[in-house]
């Protein structure tokens, strides 16, 4: 079984196929950006992008991404140049505790990849289900708007 992970082809060993994608990414590859939050796909802390769609990695089996492209937060920057969403997050000081932020960023990237200049309703719909216990939602929305404006 193969997967394209952050642009590079990798083999999914058969003994990992039934593990969660989250556990596979963290334990097999050492990619710890996606976090375990609720374990049932409701909080968004584990969000990665699978074939262009924001996906909860805690409820996705590693074997289910066979032949697909998986993008994690570790795969967003190009060298020392941050992805526009990451840069907007820093510019607007979005994170407070930071635990949910990689999932928030990945959902925002998936949104902007699909809808480069989203309306407020698009942002709300795409980010629904990404929970932030610190309540940084206004800064999250502002950063998404900033990133979409920077893309123009």
C-alpha positions as CSV (number, residue, x, y, z in Angstrom):
1,X,0.0,0.0,0.0
2,X,1.3,3.4,-0.9
3,X,0.4,7.0,0.1
4,X,1.7,10.4,-1.1
5,X,2.6,12.1,2.1
6,X,3.5,15.8,1.9
7,X,4.4,15.3,-1.8
8,X,6.5,12.1,-1.4
9,X,5.5,8.5,-2.0
10,X,5.7,6.2,1.1
11,X,4.6,2.7,1.8
12,X,2.0,1.9,4.4
13,X,3.2,-1.3,6.0
14,X,0.3,-3.8,6.1
15,X,0.5,-4.0,9.9
16,X,-0.4,-0.3,10.2
17,X,-3.4,-0.4,7.8
18,X,-6.0,-0.8,10.6
19,X,-4.4,1.9,12.8
20,X,-5.9,5.4,12.8
21,X,-4.2,7.8,10.3
22,X,-3.4,10.1,13.2
23,X,-1.5,7.3,15.1
24,X,0.2,6.2,11.9
25,X,1.4,9.8,11.1
26,X,2.6,10.5,14.6
27,X,4.1,7.1,15.5
28,X,5.4,5.8,12.1
29,X,6.5,9.1,10.6
30,X,7.0,11.3,13.7
31,X,4.7,13.9,12.3
32,X,3.2,15.3,15.5
33,X,1.5,18.4,14.2
34,X,-2.0,16.7,14.1
35,X,-3.1,16.3,17.7
36,X,-5.3,13.8,19.5
37,X,-8.3,15.6,20.9
38,X,-11.6,13.9,21.2
39,X,-10.9,10.6,19.3
40,X,-14.3,10.7,17.6
41,X,-13.7,13.3,14.8
42,X,-15.6,16.1,16.5
43,X,-13.0,18.6,17.7
44,X,-10.8,19.0,14.6
45,X,-7.4,18.9,16.4
46,X,-6.3,16.0,14.2
47,X,-7.3,17.5,10.9
48,X,-5.1,16.8,7.8
49,X,-5.9,17.2,4.1
50,X,-6.6,14.1,2.1
51,X,-7.0,14.6,-1.6
52,X,-7.9,18.2,-1.0
53,X,-10.5,17.7,1.7
54,X,-10.1,18.5,5.4
55,X,-10.2,15.0,7.1
56,X,-10.3,14.0,10.7
57,X,-7.3,11.6,11.0
58,X,-8.4,10.1,14.3
59,X,-11.3,8.4,12.7
60,X,-9.7,7.6,9.3
61,X,-7.8,4.3,9.0
62,X,-4.3,4.5,7.6
63,X,-5.3,1.8,5.0
64,X,-8.1,4.1,3.9
65,X,-5.7,6.6,2.4
66,X,-4.0,4.0,0.1
67,X,-3.2,5.7,-3.2
68,X,-4.3,9.1,-1.9
69,X,-2.4,12.3,-1.2
70,X,-2.1,13.3,2.5
71,X,-1.0,16.7,3.5
72,X,0.0,17.6,7.1
73,X,0.9,20.9,8.7
74,X,4.5,19.8,8.4
75,X,4.1,19.8,4.6
76,X,2.7,23.4,4.2
77,X,5.9,25.5,4.3
78,X,8.3,25.6,1.3
79,X,11.7,25.8,2.9
80,X,11.8,28.9,5.1
81,X,8.7,30.4,3.4
82,X,5.5,29.7,5.4
83,X,2.2,29.0,3.7
84,X,0.1,32.2,3.5
85,X,-2.3,30.8,6.2
86,X,0.6,30.0,8.5
87,X,1.9,33.6,8.0
88,X,-1.5,35.1,8.6
89,X,-1.7,33.1,11.8
90,X,1.5,34.6,13.0
91,X,0.8,38.1,11.8
92,X,-2.5,38.2,13.7
93,X,-1.2,36.3,16.8
94,X,-4.0,33.7,16.5
95,X,-2.8,31.0,18.8
96,X,-3.3,31.1,22.5
97,X,-2.5,27.7,23.9
98,X,-2.0,26.4,20.4
99,X,-3.2,22.8,20.8
100,X,-6.0,23.1,18.2
101,X,-4.1,25.3,15.8
102,X,-2.6,22.8,13.4
103,X,-6.1,21.4,12.8
104,X,-7.5,24.9,12.4
105,X,-4.8,25.8,9.9
106,X,-5.3,22.6,7.9
107,X,-9.1,23.3,7.7
108,X,-8.4,26.8,6.6
109,X,-5.9,25.7,3.9
110,X,-8.4,23.2,2.5
111,X,-11.0,25.9,2.4
112,X,-8.8,28.4,0.6
113,X,-7.6,25.7,-1.8
114,X,-11.2,25.1,-2.8
115,X,-12.5,28.7,-2.4
116,X,-9.6,31.2,-2.7
117,X,-11.8,34.2,-1.7
118,X,-14.5,32.8,0.7
119,X,-17.4,34.7,2.0
120,X,-18.0,34.9,5.8
121,X,-20.5,32.1,5.5
122,X,-18.0,29.9,3.6
123,X,-15.5,30.4,6.4
124,X,-18.0,29.6,9.1
125,X,-19.1,26.4,7.3
126,X,-15.6,25.2,6.7
127,X,-14.4,25.9,10.2
128,X,-17.5,24.5,11.9
129,X,-16.5,21.6,14.1
130,X,-12.9,22.9,14.7
131,X,-13.1,23.6,18.4
132,X,-10.8,26.1,20.2
133,X,-11.1,26.0,24.0
134,X,-9.3,29.3,24.2
135,X,-12.0,31.0,22.0
136,X,-9.7,32.5,19.4
137,X,-12.4,32.3,16.7
138,X,-12.4,36.0,15.8
139,X,-8.6,35.9,15.2
140,X,-9.0,32.6,13.3
141,X,-11.6,34.2,11.0
142,X,-9.5,37.3,10.6
143,X,-6.4,35.3,9.6
144,X,-8.4,33.3,7.0
145,X,-9.5,36.6,5.5
146,X,-5.9,38.0,5.6
147,X,-4.6,34.8,3.9
148,X,-7.3,35.1,1.2
149,X,-6.5,38.8,0.6
150,X,-2.7,38.0,0.4
151,X,-3.5,35.5,-2.4
152,X,-5.0,38.2,-4.6
